[in-house]
Amino acid sequence: MHYARLKSVYDKNGASLLPVKKGMYLEIHEKVGEGSTERTRRFKGLVIKTQKDNHPDGTFTIRGTASGVSIEKIYPLSFPKFEKVLLLDEYKTRQSKLYYMRDKIGKDARLKSKITPERREMDLTKNVA
């Protein structure tokens, strides 16, 4: 789809892009359900990949554990059902995709943190331009 037309549709519906980058450790609060059965589902994980940054059609892949099982979820950058997205930590990375983290366990899975105290626990949905 043409970028300008896609951007106008997203602007008309009030969608905004999250400033998500690879190497961020996020806690996502997502609204699930319909009507009176709506609840909030939380998910913590490391962003291992982003596609089409700063584009209305962009996505990011987050890897975390749920019920003791490692899972990966793919979310759009302009997802309207995010209640809040907290930035827990930000790591120094030198590769564009962090697929190698799938094989790392324990001490091998450590990354060097580069977050400042002002950015810790920051809600990324509030800081969207």
N, CA, C and O atoms as a GROMACS GRO file, in nm:
protein
  516
    1MET      N    1   0.084  -0.118   0.000
    1MET     CA    2   0.000   0.000   0.000
    1MET      C    3   0.089   0.124   0.000
    1MET      O    4   0.198   0.123   0.056
    2HIS      N    5   0.044   0.228  -0.061
    2HIS     CA    6   0.118   0.352  -0.071
    2HIS      C    7   0.137   0.412   0.069
    2HIS      O    8   0.044   0.416   0.149
    3TYR      N    9   0.258   0.460   0.098
    3TYR     CA   10   0.292   0.507   0.232
    3TYR      C   11   0.205   0.624   0.277
    3TYR      O   12   0.158   0.624   0.391
    4ALA      N   13   0.182   0.722   0.191
    4ALA     CA   14   0.105   0.841   0.229
    4ALA      C   15  -0.040   0.803   0.262
    4ALA      O   16  -0.099   0.856   0.356
    5ARG      N   17  -0.097   0.713   0.183
    5ARG     CA   18  -0.236   0.671   0.208
    5ARG      C   19  -0.245   0.592   0.338
    5ARG      O   20  -0.339   0.609   0.415
    6LEU      N   21  -0.149   0.505   0.361
    6LEU     CA   22  -0.146   0.427   0.484
    6LEU      C   23  -0.130   0.518   0.605
    6LEU      O   24  -0.196   0.498   0.707
    7LYS      N   25  -0.042   0.617   0.595
    7LYS     CA   26  -0.019   0.712   0.704
    7LYS      C   27  -0.146   0.791   0.734
    7LYS      O   28  -0.178   0.814   0.850
    8SER      N   29  -0.220   0.832   0.631
    8SER     CA   30  -0.342   0.909   0.654
    8SER      C   31  -0.449   0.824   0.722
    8SER      O   32  -0.524   0.875   0.806
    9VAL      N   33  -0.458   0.697   0.688
    9VAL     CA   34  -0.554   0.607   0.753
    9VAL      C   35  -0.520   0.590   0.900
    9VAL      O   36  -0.608   0.594   0.985
   10TYR      N   37  -0.392   0.571   0.931
   10TYR     CA   38  -0.350   0.554   1.069
   10TYR      C   39  -0.371   0.683   1.149
   10TYR      O   40  -0.412   0.677   1.265
   11ASP      N   41  -0.343   0.798   1.090
   11ASP     CA   42  -0.364   0.926   1.159
   11ASP      C   43  -0.513   0.951   1.185
   11ASP      O   44  -0.549   1.004   1.290
   12LYS      N   45  -0.597   0.913   1.090
   12LYS     CA   46  -0.742   0.933   1.106
   12LYS      C   47  -0.796   0.847   1.220
   12LYS      O   48  -0.887   0.890   1.292
   13ASN      N   49  -0.742   0.727   1.237
   13ASN     CA   50  -0.788   0.638   1.342
   13ASN      C   51  -0.720   0.662   1.476
   13ASN      O   52  -0.752   0.594   1.574
   14GLY      N   53  -0.627   0.755   1.482
   14GLY     CA   54  -0.562   0.788   1.608
   14GLY      C   55  -0.450   0.694   1.648
   14GLY      O   56  -0.415   0.688   1.766
   15ALA      N   57  -0.395   0.619   1.554
   15ALA     CA   58  -0.286   0.527   1.585
   15ALA      C   59  -0.156   0.605   1.597
   15ALA      O   60  -0.134   0.703   1.526
   16SER      N   61  -0.069   0.560   1.687
   16SER     CA   62   0.062   0.623   1.703
   16SER      C   63   0.168   0.515   1.709
   16SER      O   64   0.141   0.403   1.751
   17LEU      N   65   0.288   0.549   1.666
   17LEU     CA   66   0.397   0.452   1.658
   17LEU      C   67   0.476   0.448   1.788
   17LEU      O   68   0.506   0.553   1.845
   18LEU      N   69   0.509   0.329   1.834
   18LEU     CA   70   0.592   0.313   1.953
   18LEU      C   71   0.740   0.329   1.917
   18LEU      O   72   0.783   0.279   1.813
   19PRO      N   73   0.818   0.398   2.000
   19PRO     CA   74   0.961   0.411   1.973
   19PRO      C   75   1.039   0.290   2.025
   19PRO      O   76   1.121   0.304   2.116
   20VAL      N   77   1.015   0.172   1.968
   20VAL     CA   78   1.077   0.048   2.014
   20VAL      C   79   1.200   0.020   1.931
   20VAL      O   80   1.199   0.035   1.808
   21LYS      N   81   1.309  -0.023   1.998
   21LYS     CA   82   1.432  -0.058   1.930
   21LYS      C   83   1.480  -0.194   1.979
   21LYS      O   84   1.440  -0.239   2.086
   22LYS      N   85   1.564  -0.259   1.901
   22LYS     CA   86   1.617  -0.389   1.942
   22LYS      C   87   1.703  -0.371   2.067
   22LYS      O   88   1.769  -0.269   2.085
   23GLY      N   89   1.700  -0.471   2.154
   23GLY     CA   90   1.777  -0.465   2.277
   23GLY      C   91   1.701  -0.406   2.394
   23GLY      O   92   1.756  -0.398   2.504
   24MET      N   93   1.577  -0.366   2.376
   24MET     CA   94   1.497  -0.314   2.487
   24MET      C   95   1.430  -0.430   2.559
   24MET      O   96   1.382  -0.525   2.496
   25TYR      N   97   1.426  -0.423   2.691
   25TYR     CA   98   1.354  -0.522   2.771
   25TYR      C   99   1.226  -0.454   2.816
   25TYR      O  100   1.230  -0.359   2.895
   26LEU      N  101   1.111  -0.502   2.767
   26LEU     CA  102   0.983  -0.434   2.785
   26LEU      C  103   0.886  -0.519   2.867
   26LEU      O  104   0.895  -0.641   2.871
   27GLU      N  105   0.794  -0.450   2.933
   27GLU     CA  106   0.678  -0.514   2.994
   27GLU      C  107   0.556  -0.456   2.923
   27GLU      O  108   0.527  -0.337   2.933
   28ILE      N  109   0.484  -0.543   2.852
   28ILE     CA  110   0.370  -0.500   2.772
   28ILE      C  111   0.241  -0.534   2.845
   28ILE      O  112   0.220  -0.648   2.885
   29HIS      N  113   0.154  -0.434   2.862
   29HIS     CA  114   0.020  -0.452   2.918
   29HIS      C  115  -0.077  -0.441   2.802
   29HIS      O  116  -0.097  -0.334   2.746
   30GLU      N  117  -0.138  -0.554   2.768
   30GLU     CA  118  -0.224  -0.562   2.650
   30GLU      C  119  -0.368  -0.590   2.692
   30GLU      O  120  -0.393  -0.678   2.774
   31LYS      N  121  -0.462  -0.516   2.634
   31LYS     CA  122  -0.604  -0.539   2.662
   31LYS      C  123  -0.652  -0.658   2.580
   31LYS      O  124  -0.632  -0.663   2.458
   32VAL      N  125  -0.715  -0.756   2.648
   32VAL     CA  126  -0.761  -0.878   2.583
   32VAL      C  127  -0.908  -0.898   2.617
   32VAL      O  128  -0.948  -0.872   2.731
   33GLY      N  129  -0.987  -0.943   2.521
   33GLY     CA  130  -1.128  -0.970   2.544
   33GLY      C  131  -1.216  -0.866   2.482
   33GLY      O  132  -1.168  -0.771   2.418
   34GLU      N  133  -1.345  -0.884   2.501
   34GLU     CA  134  -1.443  -0.792   2.443
   34GLU      C  135  -1.548  -0.756   2.547
   34GLU      O  136  -1.584  -0.838   2.631
   35GLY      N  137  -1.594  -0.634   2.541
   35GLY     CA  138  -1.704  -0.590   2.627
   35GLY      C  139  -1.671  -0.596   2.775
   35GLY      O  140  -1.569  -0.542   2.818
   36SER      N  141  -1.757  -0.664   2.853
   36SER     CA  142  -1.738  -0.669   2.998
   36SER      C  143  -1.633  -0.771   3.039
   36SER      O  144  -1.592  -0.773   3.155
   37THR      N  145  -1.588  -0.857   2.948
   37THR     CA  146  -1.489  -0.959   2.981
   37THR      C  147  -1.347  -0.914   2.949
   37THR      O  148  -1.257  -0.997   2.941
   38GLU      N  149  -1.326  -0.784   2.931
   38GLU     CA  150  -1.194  -0.733   2.896
   38GLU      C  151  -1.102  -0.734   3.018
   38GLU      O  152  -1.143  -0.695   3.128
   39ARG      N  153  -0.979  -0.781   2.999
   39ARG     CA  154  -0.880  -0.783   3.105
   39ARG      C  155  -0.745  -0.743   3.048
   39ARG      O  156  -0.732  -0.725   2.927
   40THR      N  157  -0.646  -0.728   3.134
   40THR     CA  158  -0.512  -0.688   3.092
   40THR      C  159  -0.417  -0.806   3.105
   40THR      O  160  -0.407  -0.868   3.211
   41ARG      N  161  -0.348  -0.837   2.997
   41ARG     CA  162  -0.248  -0.943   2.998
   41ARG      C  163  -0.110  -0.879   2.994
   41ARG      O  164  -0.084  -0.791   2.912
   42ARG      N  165  -0.022  -0.923   3.084
   42ARG     CA  166   0.114  -0.868   3.090
   42ARG      C  167   0.213  -0.968   3.030
   42ARG      O  168   0.197  -1.089   3.044
   43PHE      N  169   0.314  -0.914   2.964
   43PHE     CA  170   0.417  -0.998   2.904
   43PHE      C  171   0.549  -0.923   2.909
   43PHE      O  172   0.558  -0.808   2.866
   44LYS      N  173   0.653  -0.988   2.962
   44LYS     CA  174   0.786  -0.930   2.969
   44LYS      C  175   0.877  -1.001   2.870
   44LYS      O  176   0.869  -1.123   2.854
   45GLY      N  177   0.963  -0.924   2.805
   45GLY     CA  178   1.055  -0.988   2.713
   45GLY      C  179   1.152  -0.890   2.649
   45GLY      O  180   1.142  -0.768   2.667
   46LEU      N  181   1.246  -0.947   2.575
   46LEU     CA  182   1.350  -0.872   2.505
   46LEU      C  183   1.310  -0.856   2.359
   46LEU      O  184   1.270  -0.952   2.293
   47VAL      N  185   1.323  -0.734   2.308
   47VAL     CA  186   1.295  -0.709   2.168
   47VAL      C  187   1.414  -0.760   2.088
   47VAL      O  188   1.525  -0.708   2.102
   48ILE      N  189   1.392  -0.862   2.003
   48ILE     CA  190   1.502  -0.920   1.927
   48ILE      C  191   1.504  -0.874   1.782
   48ILE      O  192   1.604  -0.893   1.712
   49LYS      N  193   1.395  -0.811   1.737
   49LYS     CA  194   1.390  -0.769   1.597
   49LYS      C  195   1.287  -0.660   1.579
   49LYS      O  196   1.181  -0.663   1.641
   50THR      N  197   1.318  -0.563   1.494
   50THR     CA  198   1.220  -0.464   1.450
   50THR      C  199   1.221  -0.460   1.298
   50THR      O  200   1.326  -0.476   1.235
   51GLN      N  201   1.106  -0.439   1.240
   51GLN     CA  202   1.094  -0.425   1.095
   51GLN      C  203   1.022  -0.296   1.063
   51GLN      O  204   0.923  -0.262   1.128
   52LYS      N  205   1.070  -0.225   0.965
   52LYS     CA  206   1.010  -0.099   0.919
   52LYS      C  207   0.994   0.000   1.035
   52LYS      O  208   0.882   0.042   1.066
   53ASP      N  209   1.105   0.037   1.098
   53ASP     CA  210   1.101   0.137   1.205
   53ASP      C  211   1.042   0.267   1.154
   53ASP      O  212   1.064   0.303   1.038
   54ASN      N  213   0.968   0.336   1.238
   54ASN     CA  214   0.906   0.465   1.205
   54ASN      C  215   0.816   0.458   1.082
   54ASN      O  216   0.805   0.555   1.006
   55HIS      N  217   0.752   0.345   1.064
   55HIS     CA  218   0.659   0.327   0.952
   55HIS      C  219   0.529   0.273   1.010
   55HIS      O  220   0.533   0.188   1.098
   56PRO      N  221   0.414   0.319   0.964
   56PRO     CA  222   0.287   0.272   1.020
   56PRO      C  223   0.265   0.121   1.007
   56PRO      O  224   0.187   0.063   1.081
   57ASP      N  225   0.335   0.060   0.913
   57ASP     CA  226   0.318  -0.083   0.889
   57ASP      C  227   0.426  -0.166   0.959
   57ASP      O  228   0.436  -0.286   0.933
   58GLY      N  229   0.506  -0.106   1.046
   58GLY     CA  230   0.618  -0.174   1.109
   58GLY      C  231   0.577  -0.268   1.222
   58GLY      O  232   0.469  -0.255   1.280
   59THR      N  233   0.664  -0.364   1.252
   59THR     CA  234   0.640  -0.461   1.359
   59THR      C  235   0.765  -0.478   1.443
   59THR      O  236   0.875  -0.440   1.402
   60PHE      N  237   0.748  -0.538   1.562
   60PHE     CA  238   0.862  -0.577   1.643
   60PHE      C  239   0.835  -0.714   1.703
   60PHE      O  240   0.720  -0.749   1.731
   61THR      N  241   0.942  -0.791   1.722
   61THR     CA  242   0.934  -0.926   1.778
   61THR      C  243   0.993  -0.924   1.916
   61THR      O  244   1.105  -0.876   1.936
   62ILE      N  245   0.918  -0.975   2.013
   62ILE     CA  246   0.962  -0.977   2.152
   62ILE      C  247   0.967  -1.121   2.198
   62ILE      O  248   0.878  -1.201   2.168
   63ARG      N  249   1.074  -1.156   2.273
   63ARG     CA  250   1.094  -1.292   2.320
   63ARG      C  251   1.096  -1.291   2.472
   63ARG      O  252   1.171  -1.216   2.534
   64GLY      N  253   1.012  -1.376   2.532
   64GLY     CA  254   1.005  -1.386   2.677
   64GLY      C  255   0.956  -1.524   2.717
   64GLY      O  256   0.940  -1.614   2.634
   65THR      N  257   0.933  -1.540   2.847
   65THR     CA  258   0.883  -1.668   2.896
   65THR      C  259   0.743  -1.650   2.953
   65THR      O  260   0.712  -1.550   3.017
   66ALA      N  261   0.660  -1.749   2.928
   66ALA     CA  262   0.525  -1.753   2.984
   66ALA      C  263   0.498  -1.896   3.028
   66ALA      O  264   0.506  -1.988   2.948
   67SER      N  265   0.468  -1.914   3.155
   67SER     CA  266   0.445  -2.047   3.213
   67SER      C  267   0.565  -2.138   3.196
   67SER      O  268   0.550  -2.259   3.176
   68GLY      N  269   0.685  -2.082   3.203
   68GLY     CA  270   0.806  -2.160   3.192
   68GLY      C  271   0.848  -2.198   3.052
   68GLY      O  272   0.943  -2.274   3.035
   69VAL      N  273   0.779  -2.148   2.951
   69VAL     CA  274   0.809  -2.181   2.812
   69VAL      C  275   0.849  -2.052   2.741
   69VAL      O  276   0.781  -1.950   2.753
   70SER      N  277   0.959  -2.056   2.666
   70SER     CA  278   1.003  -1.940   2.589
   70SER      C  279   0.915  -1.924   2.466
   70SER      O  280   0.895  -2.019   2.389
   71ILE      N  281   0.862  -1.803   2.449
   71ILE     CA  282   0.778  -1.776   2.333
   71ILE      C  283   0.819  -1.643   2.271
   71ILE      O  284   0.878  -1.557   2.336
   72GLU      N  285   0.786  -1.628   2.144
   72GLU     CA  286   0.809  -1.504   2.073
   72GLU      C  287   0.675  -1.451   2.022
   72GLU      O  288   0.594  -1.526   1.968
   73LYS      N  289   0.654  -1.322   2.041
   73LYS     CA  290   0.532  -1.259   1.993
   73LYS      C  291   0.569  -1.147   1.897
   73LYS      O  292   0.670  -1.079   1.915
   74ILE      N  293   0.487  -1.130   1.796
   74ILE     CA  294   0.507  -1.024   1.699
   74ILE      C  295   0.393  -0.924   1.714
   74ILE      O  296   0.276  -0.961   1.703
   75TYR      N  297   0.428  -0.798   1.739
   75TYR     CA  298   0.330  -0.692   1.756
   75TYR      C  299   0.353  -0.583   1.652
   75TYR      O  300   0.467  -0.559   1.613
   76PRO      N  301   0.247  -0.516   1.608
   76PRO     CA  302   0.266  -0.399   1.523
   76PRO      C  303   0.310  -0.280   1.608
   76PRO      O  304   0.277  -0.271   1.726
   77LEU      N  305   0.384  -0.188   1.547
   77LEU     CA  306   0.430  -0.069   1.619
   77LEU      C  307   0.315   0.025   1.654
   77LEU      O  308   0.329   0.108   1.744
   78SER      N  309   0.204   0.014   1.584
   78SER     CA  310   0.089   0.101   1.609
   78SER      C  311  -0.031   0.016   1.654
   78SER      O  312  -0.137   0.021   1.591
   79PHE      N  313  -0.014  -0.060   1.759
   79PHE     CA  314  -0.119  -0.150   1.809
   79PHE      C  315  -0.210  -0.073   1.904
   79PHE      O  316  -0.161  -0.023   2.005
   80PRO      N  317  -0.341  -0.062   1.877
   80PRO     CA  318  -0.429   0.019   1.961
   80PRO      C  319  -0.464  -0.047   2.095
   80PRO      O  320  -0.516   0.021   2.183
   81LYS      N  321  -0.437  -0.176   2.112
   81LYS     CA  322  -0.476  -0.244   2.235
   81LYS      C  323  -0.368  -0.243   2.342
   81LYS      O  324  -0.383  -0.310   2.445
   82PHE      N  325  -0.258  -0.169   2.322
   82PHE     CA  326  -0.158  -0.155   2.427
   82PHE      C  327  -0.212  -0.061   2.533
   82PHE      O  328  -0.244   0.054   2.505
   83GLU      N  329  -0.223  -0.112   2.656
   83GLU     CA  330  -0.263  -0.024   2.767
   83GLU      C  331  -0.144   0.060   2.809
   83GLU      O  332  -0.155   0.182   2.824
   84LYS      N  333  -0.030  -0.007   2.829
   84LYS     CA  334   0.096   0.064   2.851
   84LYS      C  335   0.211  -0.029   2.818
   84LYS      O  336   0.198  -0.152   2.824
   85VAL      N  337   0.323   0.032   2.783
   85VAL     CA  338   0.444  -0.042   2.750
   85VAL      C  339   0.556   0.019   2.833
   85VAL      O  340   0.598   0.132   2.809
   86LEU      N  341   0.605  -0.057   2.932
   86LEU     CA  342   0.707  -0.007   3.023
   86LEU      C  343   0.845  -0.050   2.976
   86LEU      O  344   0.866  -0.166   2.940
   87LEU      N  345   0.938   0.043   2.975
   87LEU     CA  346   1.077   0.015   2.942
   87LEU      C  347   1.149  -0.023   3.071
   87LEU      O  348   1.177   0.063   3.154
   88LEU      N  349   1.180  -0.151   3.088
   88LEU     CA  350   1.246  -0.198   3.209
   88LEU      C  351   1.397  -0.185   3.201
   88LEU      O  352   1.462  -0.148   3.298
   89ASP      N  353   1.453  -0.216   3.085
   89ASP     CA  354   1.598  -0.207   3.067
   89ASP      C  355   1.628  -0.191   2.919
   89ASP      O  356   1.545  -0.222   2.833
   90GLU      N  357   1.747  -0.144   2.890
   90GLU     CA  358   1.791  -0.124   2.753
   90GLU      C  359   1.934  -0.173   2.744
   90GLU      O  360   2.018  -0.132   2.825
   91TYR      N  361   1.964  -0.259   2.648
   91TYR     CA  362   2.094  -0.323   2.640
   91TYR      C  363   2.171  -0.276   2.517
   91TYR      O  364   2.113  -0.240   2.414
   92LYS      N  365   2.303  -0.279   2.530
   92LYS     CA  366   2.392  -0.246   2.420
   92LYS      C  367   2.396  -0.364   2.324
   92LYS      O  368   2.423  -0.476   2.365
   93THR      N  369   2.369  -0.338   2.197
   93THR     CA  370   2.371  -0.444   2.096
   93THR      C  371   2.452  -0.396   1.977
   93THR      O  372   2.460  -0.276   1.950
   94ARG      N  373   2.511  -0.492   1.906
   94ARG     CA  374   2.592  -0.459   1.790
   94ARG      C  375   2.541  -0.527   1.664
   94ARG      O  376   2.600  -0.512   1.557
   95GLN      N  377   2.432  -0.600   1.676
   95GLN     CA  378   2.377  -0.667   1.559
   95GLN      C  379   2.235  -0.618   1.536
   95GLN      O  380   2.168  -0.573   1.629
   96SER      N  381   2.190  -0.627   1.413
   96SER     CA  382   2.057  -0.577   1.381
   96SER      C  383   1.947  -0.672   1.427
   96SER      O  384   1.836  -0.628   1.458
   97LYS      N  385   1.976  -0.801   1.432
   97LYS     CA  386   1.880  -0.900   1.480
   97LYS      C  387   1.946  -0.981   1.591
   97LYS      O  388   2.061  -1.023   1.577
   98LEU      N  389   1.875  -1.003   1.700
   98LEU     CA  390   1.932  -1.073   1.816
   98LEU      C  391   1.888  -1.219   1.821
   98LEU      O  392   1.851  -1.269   1.927
   99TYR      N  393   1.891  -1.286   1.707
   99TYR     CA  394   1.849  -1.425   1.701
   99TYR      C  395   1.938  -1.517   1.784
   99TYR      O  396   1.894  -1.623   1.827
  100TYR      N  397   2.063  -1.478   1.805
  100TYR     CA  398   2.155  -1.561   1.881
  100TYR      C  399   2.112  -1.576   2.028
  100TYR      O  400   2.159  -1.667   2.097
  101MET      N  401   2.025  -1.488   2.075
  101MET     CA  402   1.978  -1.497   2.214
  101MET      C  403   1.887  -1.618   2.235
  101MET      O  404   1.865  -1.659   2.349
  102ARG      N  405   1.835  -1.677   2.127
  102ARG     CA  406   1.752  -1.796   2.140
  102ARG      C  407   1.830  -1.914   2.197
  102ARG      O  408   1.774  -1.996   2.269
  103ASP      N  409   1.959  -1.921   2.166
  103ASP     CA  410   2.041  -2.034   2.209
  103ASP      C  411   2.111  -2.010   2.342
  103ASP      O  412   2.168  -2.103   2.399
  104LYS      N  413   2.109  -1.888   2.394
  104LYS     CA  414   2.182  -1.854   2.516
  104LYS      C  415   2.100  -1.889   2.640
  104LYS      O  416   1.979  -1.868   2.644
  105ILE      N  417   2.169  -1.943   2.741
  105ILE     CA  418   2.106  -1.982   2.867
  105ILE      C  419   2.195  -1.935   2.981
  105ILE      O  420   2.317  -1.943   2.972
  106GLY      N  421   2.133  -1.886   3.088
  106GLY     CA  422   2.208  -1.851   3.209
  106GLY      C  423   2.301  -1.734   3.189
  106GLY      O  424   2.261  -1.629   3.138
  107LYS      N  425   2.428  -1.752   3.231
  107LYS     CA  426   2.525  -1.643   3.223
  107LYS      C  427   2.558  -1.604   3.079
  107LYS      O  428   2.598  -1.491   3.053
  108ASP      N  429   2.542  -1.697   2.987
  108ASP     CA  430   2.568  -1.666   2.846
  108ASP      C  431   2.468  -1.565   2.792
  108ASP      O  432   2.497  -1.497   2.693
  109ALA      N  433   2.353  -1.554   2.853
  109ALA     CA  434   2.247  -1.467   2.803
  109ALA      C  435   2.258  -1.324   2.857
  109ALA      O  436   2.167  -1.244   2.835
  110ARG      N  437   2.366  -1.292   2.926
  110ARG     CA  438   2.382  -1.158   2.981
  110ARG      C  439   2.416  -1.057   2.872
  110ARG      O  440   2.490  -1.088   2.779
  111LEU      N  441   2.363  -0.937   2.886
  111LEU     CA  442   2.394  -0.825   2.798
  111LEU      C  443   2.430  -0.706   2.884
  111LEU      O  444   2.389  -0.698   3.000
  112LYS      N  445   2.506  -0.612   2.829
  112LYS     CA  446   2.547  -0.494   2.904
  112LYS      C  447   2.439  -0.388   2.899
  112LYS      O  448   2.395  -0.348   2.791
  113SER      N  449   2.396  -0.341   3.016
  113SER     CA  450   2.288  -0.243   3.024
  113SER      C  451   2.341  -0.103   2.993
  113SER      O  452   2.452  -0.068   3.032
  114LYS      N  453   2.260  -0.023   2.923
  114LYS     CA  454   2.298   0.114   2.890
  114LYS      C  455   2.188   0.215   2.926
  114LYS      O  456   2.191   0.329   2.880
  115ILE      N  457   2.092   0.173   3.008
  115ILE     CA  458   1.978   0.259   3.041
  115ILE      C  459   2.017   0.358   3.151
  115ILE      O  460   2.100   0.328   3.237
  116THR      N  461   1.957   0.476   3.146
  116THR     CA  462   1.978   0.576   3.250
  116THR      C  463   1.862   0.568   3.350
  116THR      O  464   1.754   0.522   3.315
  117PRO      N  465   1.884   0.613   3.473
  117PRO     CA  466   1.776   0.605   3.573
  117PRO      C  467   1.649   0.681   3.536
  117PRO      O  468   1.540   0.644   3.580
  118GLU      N  469   1.661   0.787   3.455
  118GLU     CA  470   1.542   0.864   3.415
  118GLU      C  471   1.454   0.784   3.320
  118GLU      O  472   1.332   0.801   3.320
  119ARG      N  473   1.513   0.698   3.238
  119ARG     CA  474   1.437   0.622   3.139
  119ARG      C  475   1.380   0.492   3.194
  119ARG      O  476   1.289   0.435   3.134
  120ARG      N  477   1.432   0.443   3.307
  120ARG     CA  478   1.384   0.317   3.363
  120ARG      C  479   1.239   0.331   3.408
  120ARG      O  480   1.202   0.432   3.467
  121GLU      N  481   1.157   0.229   3.381
  121GLU     CA  482   1.014   0.227   3.414
  121GLU      C  483   0.934   0.334   3.339
  121GLU      O  484   0.826   0.374   3.383
  122MET      N  485   0.987   0.382   3.226
  122MET     CA  486   0.918   0.484   3.147
  122MET      C  487   0.811   0.417   3.061
  122MET      O  488   0.834   0.310   3.004
  123ASP      N  489   0.695   0.480   3.052
  123ASP     CA  490   0.586   0.429   2.968
  123ASP      C  491   0.604   0.482   2.827
  123ASP      O  492   0.596   0.603   2.804
  124LEU      N  493   0.629   0.392   2.731
  124LEU     CA  494   0.657   0.434   2.593
  124LEU      C  495   0.531   0.480   2.520
  124LEU      O  496   0.542   0.552   2.421
  125THR      N  497   0.413   0.441   2.567
  125THR     CA  498   0.291   0.487   2.500
  125THR      C  499   0.263   0.634   2.531
  125THR      O  500   0.195   0.700   2.452
  126LYS      N  501   0.313   0.686   2.640
  126LYS     CA  502   0.292   0.828   2.676
  126LYS      C  503   0.386   0.919   2.599
  126LYS      O  504   0.354   1.036   2.577
  127ASN      N  505   0.504   0.867   2.557
  127ASN     CA  506   0.605   0.949   2.493
  127ASN      C  507   0.600   0.941   2.341
  127ASN      O  508   0.698   0.972   2.274
  128VAL      N  509   0.487   0.899   2.287
  128VAL     CA  510   0.474   0.885   2.142
  128VAL      C  511   0.442   1.021   2.083
  128VAL      O  512   0.356   1.094   2.132
  129ALA      N  513   0.514   1.055   1.975
  129ALA     CA  514   0.492   1.186   1.910
  129ALA      C  515   0.381   1.176   1.808
  129ALA      O  516   0.348   1.276   1.743
   0.00000   0.00000   0.00000
